[in-house]
Amino acid sequence: MQIQPILAALRRHRLPTLLIAMEIALACAVLCNASFMIATKWRQSQVHSGVDEASLAVLTLEGYEPVEAVDLNARVLAGLRVIPGMQSVSVVNAVPFGEHAGTAGITLDAAGRHFGGVVDFYVGGPGSFKALGLRVIAGRAPQPEDYQPMQSFLPDSARVLVTRALAEHLWPGINPLGQQFWVDKFHFQVGGVLAHLARPYGGEGGPNTIQWSIFVPAQPGAHLSGVYLLRADPAKLPRVLRDARDAIAKVAPDAVVDVSESQTISDLRQSYFRQDRAMVSMLLGVIAALLLVTALGIVGLANFWVQQRRRTIGIRRAIGATPGDILRYFQTENFLIVSIGIALGMVLAYGINLFLMTQYQLPRLPLLYLPISAIALWLLGQLAVLGPALRAAAVPPVVATRSV
């Protein structure tokens, strides 16, 4: 089929052609970025926490005086360990998908000239590392002598474990074991590397920093109290957590349970990603609505052109054009219009992506989304124009040429 007659017909209908092309361009831009955001949110929701989520819960207490922290820890640990089904109770400052507790910037030199980034410190008392179920891939797990007293929110000096993602960021291509870093006056040495340990609540610097975590062994005390890690069989965990909440009224009547933060880790994950799931649902709705409107626009324009060109169709049929020729004409015409819209949409897609990168720390749009969106729109265009094209191809020549 010759393209020239189709282009000539499109030039005679510049405005409707332009409107449909712009509609397709907008659909292409939104489809690319919305699909990318959906994929990004889905990947984030699948983040590996690094801990045994199914077996863990956290109990958070408030309202007690800091001077009572040591006594509170002793009473709570003793009181909760006797709960039937409780496997272990330990003191921590935070858990994955919970509240921030130890976020700080680190440097790779004591003078503070080489900034390493903003990370999260998990501080845990004896038993917490084993209870979390963390996997060490280099070095060793904390030993009893590694649990140092805390003078502030961190020990003055400690042997710690960093995640693989953080180690690769701080010391690319270098063995991280034995490396040192600082937080103001606090000095740390890497004694082990963890496969995964997600930050408590997101991460400064965007999704790529979600694994920038450090585990610090420390002795519970005035600066490490009020947050208790509970471990139990997954089937018994909800009941164990409920019994632990009830037991606090007896073992620590001077403290108040923070119900919103006293949940299983699985429930905390669900709460943490609730907004992301809502955004994914909204974006899917936007994509569906936009594609529907685009398809309806194509159908409407194609129906209009079929009615306008009945005489032309009849003449072509009379001089030998087959129904297949008429069908291919409308499909080719639609393909050209959609292609123009896709070309404009790809430029618009990257413009939108640049805005999202600067305002919302979204990564750069991968090129893969462009051909996928183009194929989707080409298929949508062909399906939308198929009905009107079939009706045009089915018009008998004698009916189409009756007014000639």
Secondary structure by P-SEA (a helix, b strand, c coil): ccaaaaaaaaaaaaaaaaaaaaaaaaaaaaaaaaaaaaaaaaaaaacccccccccbbbbbbccccccaaaaaaaaaaaaaaacccccbbbbbcccccccccbbbbbbccccccccccbbbbbcccccccccccccccccccccccccccccccccccccccccaaaaaaacccccccccccccccbbbbbcccccccccccccccccccccbbbbbbbbbccccccbbbbbccccaaaaaaaaaaaacccccccccccccccccaaaaaaaaaaaaaaaaaaaaaaaaaaaaaaaaaaaaaaaaaaaacaaaaaaaaaacccaaaaaaaaaaaaaaaaaaaaaaaaaaaaaaaaaaaaccccccccaaaaaaaaaaaaaaaaaaaaaaaaaaaacccccccccc
